[in-house]
Amino acid sequence: MVTDRRERRRKRPYLEHYPEKGKPAQRVVLHRLPFTIGRSSEADHTVYSQQVSSFHAEIVAAGEGFSVRDLGSTNGTFVNGDKVDEAPLKPGDILHVAHEELRFGIGRTRSAPEVTLTSVDDRQQQIIRESNDLGRILAARALYPVYQPIVQLTDGAVVGYESLARIDPQRGGDYGVGDILRIASERGYGAQLSRMMREVSLENLPQGPGRVFFNLHRLEMDEPEHLADSFRAMAAGMGPDQTAVLEIHEGAVTDLGKMASIRNQLRSLGVGLAYDDFGAGQSRLMELVDVPPDIIKLDMALIRDIDRHAKRRDLVKALVAVMRAMEVEVLAEGIEREGEAQVCLEIGCQLGQGYYWGKPAPLR
């Protein structure tokens, strides 16, 4: 019995997480109970994120074991993917507090604070690292804007830019924007990251007249209160003789009532509407007819080598004719060669975008 008590005394509850990409897991010993987790510096474990409440959750003793208890947080506490008010914890359970992913365990604690997770599979370790990296990117706004020129096909004059964003490697790590958007979407932060990308771009707009195209994440369409604020911010952020254009991926155009409402809101603010990547998958011709945008952006899969494929040229020419008849402006994406640009002009496209005129880049 004495040996058992000594053994229990040498074992303490802890949380493990990855504070930095590529670094070993860090073990946080629960040195006292209740053990609080939150954004406040007074919490026992601080998570630096606006998605975390000041005192978000706590771990408490529960009989012979332990439980986690949500402290009325705004965004909830999750155990193994399930949202909980209070739930028992056992070794190996994964606790989510916003982006922070913490693995609960019980073990000896006389070793160094940083240990390597050996009992979690590679995928779980990757999830933890990605979640922590995403949290740092969001907290630090570790983004910078880039812009790709949009030209008038008749003379190649630049008439606008598509606003995009990249991850600052010094503050956010070595992530491509597509990867971090995937990670954010998987964890429920796709809409927040998309809004942040637009905000960063609005703070660093190109000078001079023209149109500035902004992208909308599909998940944002389910947050009407944030959408209205974003629309107003885009309209207010334009300089003299500048017009904002909101791009919505054609695959997200499924609810005609919602799309009509969005289009009306945009028009009331003087913001244009574009359907992006048209022709990439199942093109939604009914939505195009019932809720026509101001601009259609033809997917690069249609444009690539269009000067070398007569049948595809004829198909795109017919699509362009329909759009022009509806007074929808047509922009051809993904143009990389002069031959592609020339054919797009000949079949009726008014605008072009692609590496032929420039890659997305920061403003000089």
C-alpha positions in Angstrom: 0.0 0.0 0.0 2.8 2.4 0.9 4.5 1.6 -2.5 1.2 2.3 -4.3 0.7 5.7 -2.6 4.3 6.7 -3.5 3.7 5.6 -7.0 0.6 7.7 -7.2 2.4 10.7 -5.7 5.1 10.5 -8.5 2.4 10.6 -11.1 0.6 13.9 -11.9 -2.0 14.9 -14.5 -0.6 16.9 -17.4 -1.5 18.3 -20.8 0.7 18.0 -23.9 0.7 20.2 -26.9 3.0 21.4 -29.7 3.9 25.1 -29.1 6.0 25.3 -32.3 6.0 23.5 -35.6 8.8 20.9 -35.7 9.5 21.1 -32.0 8.9 18.4 -29.4 5.7 18.3 -27.5 5.6 20.4 -24.3 4.2 18.9 -21.2 2.2 21.2 -18.9 1.9 19.8 -15.4 -1.4 20.4 -13.7 0.4 21.7 -10.6 -2.9 22.7 -8.8 -6.5 22.0 -9.1 -8.7 23.5 -10.4 -6.4 24.2 -13.3 -7.6 27.0 -15.5 -7.2 27.4 -19.3 -7.9 30.7 -21.0 -6.8 33.9 -22.8 -6.0 35.7 -19.5 -2.4 35.9 -18.3 -3.8 34.9 -14.9 -5.0 31.5 -16.3 -2.8 28.5 -15.4 -2.4 27.8 -19.1 -2.7 30.8 -21.4 -3.9 30.4 -25.0 -3.3 33.6 -27.1 -6.3 33.7 -29.3 -9.4 35.9 -29.6 -11.4 32.7 -30.0 -10.6 31.8 -26.4 -12.4 33.3 -23.5 -10.5 34.9 -20.7 -11.2 31.9 -18.5 -12.4 29.3 -20.9 -12.3 26.0 -19.1 -10.9 24.3 -16.0 -9.7 20.8 -15.1 -10.9 19.6 -11.7 -10.6 16.6 -9.5 -13.6 14.2 -9.8 -13.5 11.4 -7.3 -10.5 9.2 -8.2 -10.1 10.9 -11.5 -10.4 14.2 -13.3 -12.9 16.2 -15.4 -12.9 19.2 -17.6 -15.5 21.9 -17.1 -16.4 24.7 -19.5 -16.6 28.1 -17.8 -19.3 29.6 -20.0 -16.9 30.2 -22.9 -18.1 31.8 -26.1 -16.9 29.2 -28.5 -17.1 26.0 -26.4 -14.9 23.3 -25.0 -14.5 20.0 -26.8 -13.3 16.5 -25.7 -12.4 14.1 -28.5 -14.4 16.3 -30.9 -17.6 16.5 -28.8 -18.7 19.8 -27.3 -19.1 19.5 -23.5 -20.2 21.4 -20.5 -18.4 19.0 -18.2 -16.8 15.6 -19.0 -14.5 13.1 -17.4 -10.9 12.9 -18.7 -8.9 9.8 -19.2 -5.3 9.5 -20.5 -5.1 10.0 -24.2 -8.2 12.2 -24.4 -7.9 15.2 -26.7 -9.1 18.6 -25.4 -9.8 21.4 -27.8 -10.0 25.0 -26.6 -10.5 27.0 -29.8 -7.5 26.2 -32.0 -5.4 24.8 -29.1 -5.3 21.0 -29.0 -4.2 19.5 -25.7 -3.6 15.8 -24.9 -4.5 14.8 -21.4 -2.3 12.3 -19.6 -1.2 11.1 -16.2 2.5 10.2 -15.6 5.7 10.8 -13.8 6.7 14.5 -14.0 10.4 14.6 -12.9 11.6 14.6 -16.5 12.2 17.7 -18.5 9.2 19.9 -19.4 9.5 19.1 -23.1 9.0 15.4 -24.1 8.3 13.7 -27.3 4.8 12.3 -27.9 5.3 8.6 -28.7 1.8 7.3 -28.0 0.1 9.6 -30.5 0.1 8.5 -34.1 1.7 10.7 -36.8 -1.7 12.0 -38.0 -2.6 13.1 -34.5 0.7 14.9 -34.1 0.2 16.6 -37.4 -3.3 17.8 -36.3 -1.9 19.2 -33.1 1.0 21.0 -34.9 -1.3 22.4 -37.6 -3.9 23.6 -35.0 -1.2 25.4 -33.0 0.3 27.0 -36.2 -3.1 28.2 -37.3 -3.7 29.7 -33.9 -0.5 31.7 -34.1 -1.2 32.9 -37.6 -4.7 34.1 -36.6 -3.4 35.7 -33.4 -0.5 37.4 -35.1 -2.3 38.2 -38.3 0.7 36.7 -40.0 -0.4 37.5 -43.5 0.7 39.9 -46.2 -1.3 40.9 -49.3 -0.3 40.2 -52.9 -2.1 41.4 -56.0 -2.4 39.9 -59.5 -3.1 42.3 -62.4 -6.4 42.1 -64.4 -6.1 43.5 -67.9 -8.3 44.7 -70.7 -7.7 42.3 -73.6 -8.0 44.8 -76.4 -4.8 46.7 -75.3 -3.4 44.9 -72.3 -4.0 47.9 -70.0 -4.3 47.1 -66.3 -7.8 47.8 -65.1 -7.7 46.1 -61.7 -6.2 43.6 -59.4 -7.2 40.4 -57.7 -6.4 40.7 -54.0 -4.8 37.6 -52.5 -2.8 36.8 -49.3 0.2 34.8 -48.4 1.6 33.6 -45.1 4.4 35.6 -43.6 7.1 32.9 -43.0 8.8 34.8 -40.2 5.6 34.9 -38.1 3.5 32.1 -39.5 5.8 29.3 -40.7 6.3 27.7 -44.0 2.7 27.2 -45.2 1.2 27.8 -48.6 -2.0 29.7 -48.5 -4.0 26.8 -49.9 -2.7 24.6 -47.0 -3.6 27.0 -44.3 -7.0 27.6 -45.8 -7.6 23.9 -45.7 -6.5 23.6 -42.1 -8.7 26.6 -41.1 -11.7 25.1 -42.9 -11.3 21.7 -41.3 -11.2 23.3 -37.8 -14.0 25.8 -38.4 -11.9 28.9 -39.0 -12.1 29.2 -42.7 -14.5 32.2 -42.6 -12.4 34.0 -40.0 -9.2 33.5 -42.0 -10.9 34.7 -45.2 -12.1 37.9 -43.5 -8.6 38.5 -42.2 -7.1 38.2 -45.7 -9.5 40.8 -47.0 -8.7 43.1 -44.0 -5.0 42.8 -44.6 -5.5 43.6 -48.3 -7.7 46.6 -47.5 -4.9 48.0 -45.4 -2.5 47.9 -48.3 -4.5 48.7 -51.4 -2.9 49.6 -54.8 -3.1 53.2 -55.7 -4.9 54.5 -58.7 -8.3 53.9 -60.4 -9.6 50.4 -61.2 -11.3 47.4 -59.7 -10.1 45.4 -56.8 -11.4 41.8 -56.6 -11.8 40.1 -53.2 -12.5 36.5 -52.5 -15.3 35.1 -50.3 -14.9 31.7 -48.5 -18.0 29.5 -48.9 -18.4 29.2 -45.1 -18.9 33.0 -44.9 -22.3 32.7 -46.6 -23.6 31.1 -43.5 -22.7 34.1 -41.4 -24.9 36.9 -42.6 -24.0 39.3 -39.8 -20.3 39.2 -40.7 -21.1 39.3 -44.4 -22.8 42.7 -44.1 -19.9 44.1 -42.2 -17.4 42.8 -44.8 -19.4 44.3 -47.6 -19.4 47.7 -45.9 -15.7 47.5 -45.2 -14.9 46.7 -48.9 -17.0 49.6 -50.1 -15.6 52.0 -47.5 -12.0 50.9 -48.2 -11.9 51.9 -51.8 -9.9 54.9 -52.9 -10.9 57.5 -55.5 -12.2 55.9 -58.7 -11.8 52.4 -57.3 -14.5 49.8 -57.2 -14.6 46.6 -55.1 -15.7 43.3 -56.7 -16.6 40.3 -54.6 -15.7 36.9 -56.0 -17.9 33.9 -55.1 -16.8 30.4 -56.3 -19.4 29.1 -58.7 -19.7 25.9 -56.6 -21.0 28.0 -53.6 -23.8 29.5 -55.7 -26.5 27.0 -54.7 -29.2 29.1 -52.8 -30.8 31.5 -55.3 -32.6 33.4 -52.5 -29.4 33.9 -50.6 -27.5 34.9 -53.7 -30.1 37.4 -54.8 -29.9 39.0 -51.3 -26.1 39.1 -51.5 -26.2 40.7 -55.0 -28.7 43.3 -53.8 -26.6 44.2 -50.8 -23.5 44.6 -52.9 -25.2 46.7 -55.5 -26.6 49.0 -52.8 -23.0 49.6 -51.7 -21.6 50.0 -55.2 -19.7 46.6 -55.0 -19.6 44.3 -58.0 -20.3 40.6 -57.9 -18.2 38.0 -59.8 -18.8 34.2 -60.1 -15.3 32.7 -59.9 -13.9 29.5 -61.6 -17.0 29.2 -63.9 -16.8 25.9 -65.7 -14.5 24.2 -63.2 -17.1 21.6 -62.3 -20.9 21.4 -62.7 -21.5 25.0 -64.0 -24.7 26.4 -62.5 -26.3 27.8 -65.6 -29.7 28.2 -63.8 -28.1 30.4 -61.1 -26.4 32.4 -63.8 -29.7 33.1 -65.5 -31.7 33.8 -62.4 -29.1 35.7 -60.4 -26.7 37.0 -63.0 -23.4 38.6 -61.7 -21.6 41.6 -63.0 -18.6 39.4 -64.1 -18.0 35.8 -64.9 -14.4 34.5 -64.4 -13.9 31.5 -66.7 -11.9 28.8 -65.0 -8.3 28.3 -66.2 -9.1 24.7 -67.2 -11.2 26.1 -70.0 -8.6 28.6 -71.0 -5.4 26.5 -70.9 -4.2 25.9 -74.4 -7.5 27.1 -75.9 -5.6 28.2 -79.0 -4.6 24.6 -79.6 -8.1 22.9 -79.1 -10.7 23.9 -81.6 -13.6 22.1 -79.9 -12.9 23.8 -76.6 -12.6 27.1 -78.3 -16.0 26.6 -79.9 -17.6 25.7 -76.5 -16.1 28.6 -74.7 -17.1 30.9 -77.5 -20.8 29.8 -77.1 -20.6 30.3 -73.4 -19.2 33.8 -73.8 -22.0 34.7 -76.3 -24.6 33.7 -73.8 -23.0 35.8 -71.1 -22.5 38.8 -73.3 -26.2 38.6 -74.3 -27.0 38.9 -70.6 -24.7 41.9 -70.3 -22.3 39.9 -68.0 -18.6 40.9 -68.4 -16.3 37.9 -69.1 -12.9 37.5 -67.6 -10.6 34.7 -68.8 -8.4 33.3 -66.0 -5.1 31.4 -66.2 -3.7 33.0 -69.4 0.0 32.2 -69.7 0.7 32.7 -73.4 0.1 35.2 -76.1 -1.9 32.7 -78.2 -4.3 32.1 -75.4 -4.8 35.8 -74.9 -5.4 36.3 -78.6 -8.1 33.6 -78.8 -9.8 34.8 -75.7 -10.1 38.3 -77.3 -11.4 36.9 -80.5 -14.2 34.8 -78.9 -15.5 37.8 -77.0 -13.8 37.9 -73.5 -13.2 41.4 -72.4 -10.8 40.9 -69.5 -7.8 38.6 -68.8 -5.8 37.5 -65.9 -2.8 35.2 -65.6 1.0 34.8 -65.5 1.2 36.2 -69.0 0.8 39.7 -67.4 2.1 38.9 -63.9 2.1 36.6 -60.9 0.5 37.6 -57.6 3.1 39.8 -55.9 3.3 42.4 -53.2 3.1 46.1 -54.2 6.4 47.7 -55.0 
